[in-house]
Amino acid sequence: MREKRNATLQNTKRLVESALMVAVATALSLFTVVQMPYGGSVTVASMLPILLIAYRHGLGWGLGTGVVYAVLQQLLGLSNLSYFTTWQSIVAIILLDYLLAFTVAGLGGVFRQVIKQQNWALVCGALLASVLRYACHVISGATVWAGLSIPTQAALLYSFGYNATYMIPETIVLVLAAFYLGSVLDFRREQPVRMSLEHGNRLSSGLTAAVAALGVIVAAVDVVLIAPHMQNAESGAFDFSGFAVESFVDSFWLPVVIVTVIGVATALGLLIAKKRLSAQSATADGGNALEIASELDKDA
């Protein structure tokens, strides 16, 4: 009787946790860093809460939570169904662009038993979910959306290109967030707890996270500046006619170059600081080891 009661309590806790994570994931999906003109956006790691549920509680809970999240995404994107008149197209959009595309986040925990390091297991889960979601969007773009936002001619190639413009930054943000959280919090416990890090390691991890965040910001800004010039707003064709400019100074390329150069220079400075910090930590550790060895010799 007690075991049954404990099992019921555990399932209730997991159900509440899953519901909270779905709510967080849905809220994060509304905060878009980049909104593409023909659908798709870069969010603040909106699939991460579903990945964490899958990592903590297994494949069944992950997929179940992913389905609920996918249904909510479909409800938020109901306006996209108005572009189609046949039931076959509507069903294909629901399945490919929503139900399957977001349910795959529930596969994010499959590497828990394979990869012992939590941060890398979460990174691999994030990559798997992102690749599968990208595949769903590509298939949808090359079939259902062909002739609308994707040109009918070479639809598959255009779908690969267009969906990559937001899925690549989205994947980078998700992977970095998964790596960082997996490095500072232990999600394998019943209640997630903070991992203990030495001061030097904490600063080094912080600098690494800063470099990664800077890279994401630079990539997102460049996408925002470049993407509108890739596709013809009227026909939807990727004719890249917007890339032809008469003056470099007056074109969108100047801010792209400025943002990229500043970002790279700042990242290099942070990496140099991290290297010096690592060298200082190694020197300090070596000095402590010598002191301990000296004390042992005295005792002997």
C-alpha positions in Angstrom: 0.0 0.0 0.0 2.8 2.4 0.9 4.7 1.6 -2.3 1.5 2.3 -4.3 1.1 5.6 -2.5 4.7 6.6 -3.1 4.4 5.8 -6.8 1.3 7.9 -7.0 3.0 10.8 -5.3 6.0 10.5 -7.6 3.8 10.5 -10.7 1.9 13.5 -9.3 5.2 15.4 -8.8 6.3 14.6 -12.4 3.0 15.6 -13.8 3.1 19.0 -12.0 6.7 19.5 -13.1 5.9 18.6 -16.7 3.0 21.0 -16.7 5.2 23.8 -15.4 7.9 23.1 -17.9 5.3 23.2 -20.8 4.2 26.6 -19.5 7.8 27.8 -19.4 8.5 26.5 -22.9 5.4 28.1 -24.3 6.3 31.4 -22.7 9.9 31.3 -24.0 8.5 30.5 -27.5 6.8 33.9 -27.4 10.0 35.8 -26.8 11.5 35.8 -30.3 15.0 37.0 -31.0 14.4 36.9 -34.8 11.1 36.6 -36.6 11.5 35.5 -40.2 9.1 37.0 -42.8 7.7 33.7 -44.1 7.4 31.8 -40.8 9.9 30.5 -38.3 11.7 32.3 -35.6 14.7 32.2 -33.2 13.5 31.9 -29.6 15.1 31.9 -26.2 15.8 28.2 -26.1 12.1 27.4 -26.0 12.6 23.6 -26.4 14.9 23.3 -23.4 12.3 22.8 -20.7 11.0 19.8 -22.7 14.5 18.4 -23.1 15.0 18.6 -19.3 11.8 16.7 -18.6 12.9 14.0 -21.0 16.4 13.9 -19.4 15.0 13.7 -15.9 12.1 11.4 -16.3 12.7 9.3 -19.4 11.4 8.9 -22.9 7.7 8.3 -22.1 7.4 11.5 -20.0 9.5 13.4 -22.5 7.3 12.5 -25.5 4.1 13.0 -23.6 5.2 16.5 -22.5 6.4 17.2 -26.1 3.0 16.3 -27.5 1.3 18.8 -25.1 3.8 21.5 -26.0 3.3 20.8 -29.7 -0.5 21.1 -29.4 -0.1 24.5 -27.7 2.3 25.6 -30.5 -0.4 24.5 -33.0 -3.0 26.6 -31.2 -0.7 29.6 -31.3 -0.1 29.1 -35.0 -3.7 28.5 -36.1 -3.6 31.5 -38.5 -1.1 29.6 -40.7 -3.8 27.1 -41.6 -5.8 29.9 -43.4 -3.4 29.7 -46.3 -4.7 26.3 -47.3 -8.1 25.1 -48.6 -7.6 21.3 -48.9 -7.8 19.0 -45.8 -4.7 17.1 -47.0 -2.6 20.3 -46.8 -4.0 21.3 -43.4 -3.3 17.8 -41.9 0.2 17.9 -43.4 0.9 21.3 -41.8 -0.4 20.2 -38.4 1.7 17.1 -38.5 4.9 18.4 -40.0 5.2 21.9 -38.7 3.7 21.4 -35.3 3.0 17.9 -33.8 6.1 16.1 -35.1 8.3 19.2 -35.2 7.9 20.0 -31.5 7.2 16.5 -30.1 10.8 15.5 -31.0 12.0 17.7 -28.2 10.9 14.8 -26.0 13.8 12.7 -27.4 16.2 15.0 -25.7 17.0 12.6 -22.8 17.9 9.5 -24.8 21.6 10.1 -24.3 21.4 10.0 -20.4 22.5 6.4 -20.1 25.0 6.6 -23.0 26.9 9.8 -22.1 27.8 10.1 -18.4 28.6 13.8 -18.5 25.3 15.5 -18.0 26.1 18.7 -20.0 27.2 16.7 -23.1 24.3 14.4 -22.9 22.0 17.4 -22.9 23.9 18.9 -25.8 23.5 15.7 -27.9 19.8 15.6 -27.0 19.4 19.2 -28.1 21.2 18.5 -31.4 19.1 15.5 -32.1 15.8 17.3 -31.4 16.9 20.3 -33.5 17.9 18.2 -36.5 14.7 16.2 -36.5 12.6 19.4 -36.1 14.6 21.0 -39.0 13.9 17.9 -41.2 10.1 18.2 -40.5 10.2 21.9 -41.5 12.2 21.1 -44.7 9.8 18.4 -45.8 6.8 20.7 -45.1 8.4 23.6 -47.0 9.3 21.4 -50.0 5.8 19.9 -50.3 3.0 21.9 -48.6 4.5 25.4 -48.8 5.8 25.0 -52.3 4.2 27.6 -54.5 3.4 29.9 -51.5 6.4 31.0 -49.4 8.7 28.5 -51.2 9.1 28.6 -55.0 7.8 25.5 -56.8 11.0 25.2 -58.8 13.8 23.6 -56.7 11.5 23.7 -53.7 13.6 21.2 -51.7 16.8 23.3 -52.1 14.9 26.5 -51.2 13.3 24.8 -48.2 16.8 23.7 -46.9 18.0 27.2 -47.2 15.1 29.1 -45.8 14.5 26.9 -42.8 18.3 26.9 -42.0 18.2 30.7 -41.6 16.3 30.4 -38.3 17.0 26.8 -37.3 20.7 27.2 -37.2 20.6 30.1 -34.7 17.8 28.4 -32.8 20.0 25.3 -32.5 23.0 27.3 -31.4 21.0 29.0 -28.7 19.4 25.7 -27.5 22.8 23.9 -27.4 24.5 26.6 -25.5 21.7 26.9 -22.9 21.7 23.1 -22.5 25.4 23.0 -22.0 25.4 25.8 -19.5 22.5 24.5 -17.4 23.9 21.0 -17.6 27.2 22.3 -16.2 25.8 24.2 -13.2 22.8 22.2 -12.1 22.5 18.5 -11.5 19.2 17.3 -13.0 19.8 13.7 -12.1 18.7 14.3 -8.5 15.1 14.2 -7.4 15.4 17.9 -6.8 17.9 19.7 -9.1 20.8 21.0 -7.1 23.7 23.3 -8.0 27.0 21.6 -8.8 30.0 22.6 -6.7 32.6 24.5 -8.7 35.9 26.0 -7.6 36.1 29.8 -8.0 38.6 29.5 -10.9 36.4 27.0 -12.7 33.4 29.1 -12.1 35.0 32.2 -13.7 36.3 30.1 -16.6 32.9 28.6 -17.2 31.4 32.1 -17.0 33.9 33.4 -19.7 33.1 30.4 -21.9 29.4 31.1 -21.6 30.0 34.8 -22.4 31.9 33.9 -25.6 29.1 31.5 -26.6 26.4 34.1 -25.8 28.3 36.7 -27.8 28.5 34.4 -30.8 24.7 33.8 -30.7 24.0 37.5 -30.5 26.3 38.3 -33.4 24.8 35.5 -35.5 21.3 36.6 -34.7 22.0 40.3 -35.6 23.6 39.2 -38.9 20.7 37.0 -39.7 18.2 39.9 -39.1 20.3 42.2 -41.3 20.9 39.7 -44.1 17.8 37.5 -44.3 15.4 40.1 -45.7 17.7 40.5 -48.8 17.8 36.8 -49.6 14.2 36.3 -50.7 12.0 38.2 -53.1 9.1 39.6 -51.0 6.6 39.2 -53.8 7.4 35.9 -55.4 9.1 34.2 -52.5 12.0 33.2 -54.7 15.6 33.1 -53.3 16.9 35.4 -56.1 19.4 37.2 -53.8 18.7 40.4 -55.8 18.8 42.4 -52.6 22.5 41.6 -52.3 23.3 43.8 -55.3 24.3 47.3 -53.8 25.8 50.3 -55.4 27.5 51.7 -52.3 29.0 49.5 -49.6 28.9 52.3 -47.1 25.1 52.9 -47.6 24.2 49.3 -47.7 23.2 46.7 -45.0 26.7 45.1 -45.4 28.4 47.9 -43.4 26.6 47.2 -40.1 27.0 43.4 -40.7 30.8 43.9 -41.0 30.9 46.2 -38.0 28.9 43.9 -35.7 30.9 40.8 -36.8 34.3 42.5 -36.3 33.4 43.9 -32.9 32.0 40.5 -31.8 35.0 38.6 -33.0 37.4 41.0 -31.3 35.5 40.9 -28.0 35.3 37.1 -28.1 39.1 36.9 -28.7 39.7 39.2 -25.7 37.5 36.9 -23.5 39.3 33.8 -24.7 42.7 35.4 -23.9 41.4 36.3 -20.4 40.2 32.7 -20.0 43.6 31.3 -21.0 45.4 33.6 -18.5 42.9 32.6 -15.8 43.5 28.9 -16.5 47.3 29.4 -16.4 47.0 31.2 -13.0 44.8 28.4 -11.6 47.3 25.8 -12.8 50.1 27.7 -11.1 48.2 28.1 -7.9 47.3 24.4 -7.9 51.0 23.5 -8.5 52.0 25.7 -5.6 49.5 24.1 -3.3 50.7 20.7 -4.3 54.3 21.7 -3.4 53.2 23.0 0.0 51.4 19.8 0.8 54.4 17.7 -0.3 56.6 19.9 1.9 54.4 19.4 4.9 54.3 15.7 4.4 58.2 15.6 4.2 58.4 17.5 7.5 56.0 15.2 9.2 58.0 12.2 7.9 
